């Protein structure tokens, strides 16, 4: 009943446009399912796939779906794989050019539940926040049962580390499931965002925080992917650890 009521409330303003940006690299097992799941909502959601020339044919699958489904599917084909951050920046610029009002970040592998899209949107539209973060570490959030103690320690420890360095009051600063209002992305100089890996998620939140935007965390359950291969590696972790220090002090003295 709650989800039905929430969806009905959000449909009232039919003029708003919502874009869910999903970066992909070798996601053929998930891509059709995740697009179908997002488009199952009738509250104005569109999907933008930013594909980094996936050798497994992910981009071709999206092209075929676009021909079938029409205007609610958008696609950007990039020539090479050069990081999560640049993929999202390309998506953000597209969203602004196409006059979308609310812009989401979301993974293709169902670690982010499409059923939570409306909850993130409601935080921005009804609770008057500028950036809604799907949070594992706020009250009511959590992670799936497949995580071992080491991954729990690494993830939660990284969140504590970021909060200590940046003083940013966000319990899950590395979260990648988010909803931005248009004005946030218009205000941040996207060309100055420097991180390519998962530290990009920290930098975007920190940039919004420093500009005085209201950030609200929405509890979610994060689960591991069932199909496909994780993109996490040691270079991404290293960027997050050492890059946060550089980001904190460079931006401070700017």
C-alpha positions as CSV (number, residue, x, y, z in Angstrom):
1,X,0.0,0.0,0.0
2,X,2.8,2.4,0.9
3,X,4.5,2.0,-2.5
4,X,1.2,2.4,-4.4
5,X,0.3,5.6,-2.5
6,X,3.8,7.0,-3.0
7,X,3.7,6.3,-6.7
8,X,0.3,8.0,-7.0
9,X,1.6,11.1,-5.1
10,X,4.6,11.4,-7.4
11,X,2.5,11.1,-10.5
12,X,0.7,14.3,-9.7
13,X,3.3,16.5,-11.3
14,X,3.4,14.9,-14.7
15,X,5.5,17.6,-16.2
16,X,8.6,16.6,-14.3
17,X,11.1,14.3,-16.2
18,X,13.2,11.7,-14.4
19,X,16.4,10.2,-16.0
20,X,18.0,7.1,-14.5
21,X,21.7,6.9,-15.7
22,X,23.2,3.4,-15.8
23,X,26.8,3.1,-16.9
24,X,27.7,-0.3,-18.4
25,X,30.7,-2.4,-19.4
26,X,30.0,-6.1,-20.1
27,X,26.5,-6.2,-18.6
28,X,24.7,-8.4,-21.2
29,X,23.3,-10.6,-18.5
30,X,21.6,-7.8,-16.6
31,X,20.9,-4.9,-19.1
32,X,17.5,-5.9,-20.5
33,X,16.2,-6.9,-17.1
34,X,17.3,-3.7,-15.4
35,X,15.9,-1.5,-18.2
36,X,12.5,-3.4,-18.0
37,X,12.4,-3.0,-14.2
38,X,12.9,0.8,-14.4
39,X,10.5,1.3,-17.3
40,X,7.9,-0.7,-15.4
41,X,7.1,2.5,-13.5
42,X,4.7,4.9,-15.2
43,X,5.8,8.1,-13.3
44,X,7.9,9.5,-16.1
45,X,11.1,7.5,-15.7
46,X,13.5,7.4,-18.6
47,X,16.7,5.3,-18.8
48,X,20.1,6.5,-20.2
49,X,22.6,3.7,-20.8
50,X,26.2,5.0,-21.0
51,X,28.1,2.1,-22.5
52,X,31.9,2.0,-22.7
53,X,32.1,-0.1,-25.9
54,X,31.4,-3.3,-24.1
55,X,33.0,-6.3,-26.0
56,X,30.1,-8.6,-24.9
57,X,27.6,-6.7,-27.0
58,X,25.8,-4.8,-24.2
59,X,25.5,-1.7,-26.4
60,X,23.9,-3.7,-29.3
61,X,21.3,-5.1,-26.9
62,X,20.4,-1.5,-25.7
63,X,20.2,-0.3,-29.4
64,X,17.7,-3.1,-30.1
65,X,15.7,-2.3,-27.0
66,X,15.6,1.4,-27.9
67,X,14.2,0.6,-31.4
68,X,11.5,-1.5,-29.7
69,X,10.6,0.7,-26.7
70,X,11.1,4.1,-28.2
71,X,11.7,7.5,-26.5
72,X,12.1,6.3,-22.9
73,X,15.4,4.6,-23.6
74,X,18.5,6.7,-24.3
75,X,22.0,5.6,-25.0
76,X,25.5,7.1,-25.2
77,X,28.2,4.9,-26.8
78,X,31.6,5.8,-25.6
79,X,34.7,4.7,-27.5
80,X,36.6,3.1,-24.6
81,X,36.4,2.2,-20.9
82,X,37.9,5.1,-18.9
83,X,36.1,5.0,-15.6
84,X,32.9,5.4,-13.8
85,X,33.2,9.1,-13.2
86,X,33.6,10.2,-16.8
87,X,30.7,7.9,-17.7
88,X,28.4,9.6,-15.2
89,X,29.7,13.1,-16.2
90,X,28.7,12.4,-19.8
91,X,25.3,11.2,-18.6
92,X,24.8,14.3,-16.4
93,X,25.6,16.6,-19.3
94,X,23.1,14.8,-21.5
95,X,20.5,15.0,-18.8
96,X,20.9,18.8,-18.5
97,X,20.9,19.2,-22.3
98,X,17.6,17.2,-22.5
99,X,16.0,19.2,-19.7
100,X,15.5,16.4,-17.2
101,X,14.4,17.6,-13.7
102,X,15.6,14.7,-11.5
103,X,18.7,12.7,-12.4
104,X,19.5,9.3,-10.8
105,X,22.7,7.2,-10.6
106,X,22.1,3.5,-10.5
107,X,24.1,0.2,-11.1
108,X,23.1,-2.2,-13.8
109,X,23.5,-5.4,-11.7
110,X,20.5,-5.1,-9.3
111,X,22.7,-4.3,-6.3
112,X,20.4,-1.2,-6.3
113,X,16.7,-2.2,-6.1
114,X,14.6,-0.3,-8.7
115,X,11.7,-0.3,-6.2
116,X,13.7,2.3,-4.3
117,X,13.7,4.8,-7.1
118,X,10.4,6.3,-5.9
119,X,11.7,6.7,-2.4
120,X,14.7,8.6,-3.5
121,X,12.5,10.8,-5.7
122,X,10.1,11.4,-2.9
123,X,13.0,12.6,-0.7
124,X,13.8,15.3,-3.3
125,X,10.2,16.2,-4.2
126,X,8.4,15.9,-0.9
127,X,11.1,16.4,1.7
128,X,12.7,19.3,-0.1
129,X,16.2,17.9,-0.3
130,X,18.6,18.6,-3.2
131,X,20.4,15.2,-3.2
132,X,19.0,11.9,-2.0
133,X,21.4,9.2,-1.2
134,X,20.5,5.5,-1.0
135,X,22.3,4.7,2.2
136,X,23.5,1.4,3.6
137,X,24.6,2.9,6.9
138,X,21.7,5.1,8.0
139,X,19.1,3.7,10.3
140,X,17.1,1.1,8.4
141,X,19.7,0.4,5.7
142,X,21.9,-2.6,5.3
143,X,23.7,-5.0,3.0
144,X,22.9,-8.5,1.8
145,X,23.9,-11.7,3.5
146,X,26.7,-12.6,1.1
147,X,29.2,-10.1,2.5
148,X,31.9,-11.5,4.8
149,X,33.4,-9.7,7.8
150,X,36.3,-8.3,5.8
151,X,34.1,-6.6,3.2
152,X,31.9,-5.2,5.9
153,X,35.0,-3.9,7.7
154,X,36.4,-2.4,4.4
155,X,33.2,-0.7,3.4
156,X,32.2,0.7,6.8
157,X,35.8,1.6,7.5
158,X,36.0,3.6,4.3
159,X,32.8,5.5,5.2
160,X,34.2,6.4,8.6
161,X,37.5,7.5,7.0
162,X,35.8,9.8,4.5
163,X,33.7,11.4,7.2
164,X,36.8,12.0,9.3
165,X,38.7,13.6,6.5
166,X,35.9,15.7,4.9
167,X,33.6,16.4,8.0
168,X,30.8,15.6,5.6
169,X,27.7,14.5,7.6
170,X,26.8,11.6,5.3
171,X,26.8,8.1,6.8
172,X,27.4,6.4,3.4
173,X,29.6,8.8,1.5
174,X,30.7,6.1,-1.0
175,X,27.1,5.2,-2.0
176,X,26.3,5.0,-5.7
177,X,22.5,5.0,-5.7
178,X,21.4,8.7,-5.8
179,X,18.9,11.2,-7.0
180,X,20.0,14.7,-7.9
181,X,17.8,17.7,-8.5
182,X,18.7,19.5,-11.6
183,X,20.0,22.6,-9.8
184,X,22.8,20.6,-8.1
185,X,24.3,19.4,-11.4
186,X,23.9,22.9,-12.9
187,X,25.8,24.4,-10.0
188,X,28.7,22.0,-9.8
189,X,31.4,22.5,-12.5
190,X,31.3,19.0,-13.9
191,X,34.5,19.5,-15.8
192,X,36.4,20.0,-12.6
193,X,35.4,16.6,-11.1
194,X,38.6,14.7,-11.2
195,X,38.1,11.1,-10.0
196,X,37.4,8.3,-12.4
197,X,36.7,5.4,-10.0
198,X,34.4,5.0,-7.0
199,X,36.0,8.0,-5.3
200,X,33.9,9.9,-7.9
201,X,30.9,9.2,-5.7
202,X,32.6,10.9,-2.7
203,X,33.7,13.9,-4.8
204,X,30.2,14.6,-6.1
205,X,28.7,14.4,-2.6
206,X,31.4,16.6,-1.2
207,X,31.0,19.1,-4.0
208,X,27.2,19.3,-3.3
209,X,27.9,19.6,0.5
210,X,30.4,22.4,0.1
211,X,27.9,24.4,-1.9
212,X,25.3,24.2,0.8
213,X,22.9,21.8,-0.9
214,X,20.6,19.7,1.4
215,X,21.5,16.0,1.4
216,X,19.2,13.4,2.8
217,X,20.0,9.7,3.2
218,X,17.3,7.2,2.4
219,X,17.8,3.7,3.9
220,X,18.3,0.9,1.3
221,X,19.3,-2.8,1.3
222,X,22.4,-3.2,-0.9
223,X,22.9,-6.7,-2.4
224,X,25.7,-8.3,-4.4
225,X,25.3,-8.8,-8.1
226,X,24.0,-12.3,-9.1
227,X,25.2,-12.1,-12.8
228,X,28.3,-10.6,-14.4
229,X,31.6,-9.6,-13.0
230,X,32.4,-6.9,-10.4
231,X,34.4,-3.9,-11.6
232,X,36.1,-3.3,-8.2
233,X,39.9,-3.5,-8.2
234,X,42.9,-2.4,-6.1
235,X,43.5,0.8,-8.1
236,X,40.0,2.0,-7.5
237,X,40.4,1.4,-3.7
238,X,43.8,3.2,-3.8
239,X,42.2,6.2,-5.6
240,X,39.5,6.4,-2.9
241,X,42.0,6.2,0.0
242,X,44.6,8.7,-1.2
243,X,42.4,10.8,-3.4
244,X,40.1,11.8,-0.6
245,X,43.0,13.5,1.2
246,X,44.0,15.4,-1.9
247,X,40.4,16.3,-2.6
248,X,39.8,17.6,0.9
249,X,42.8,20.0,1.0
250,X,42.8,21.0,-2.7
251,X,39.2,22.1,-2.5
252,X,39.7,23.7,0.9
253,X,42.5,26.0,-0.4
254,X,40.7,26.7,-3.6
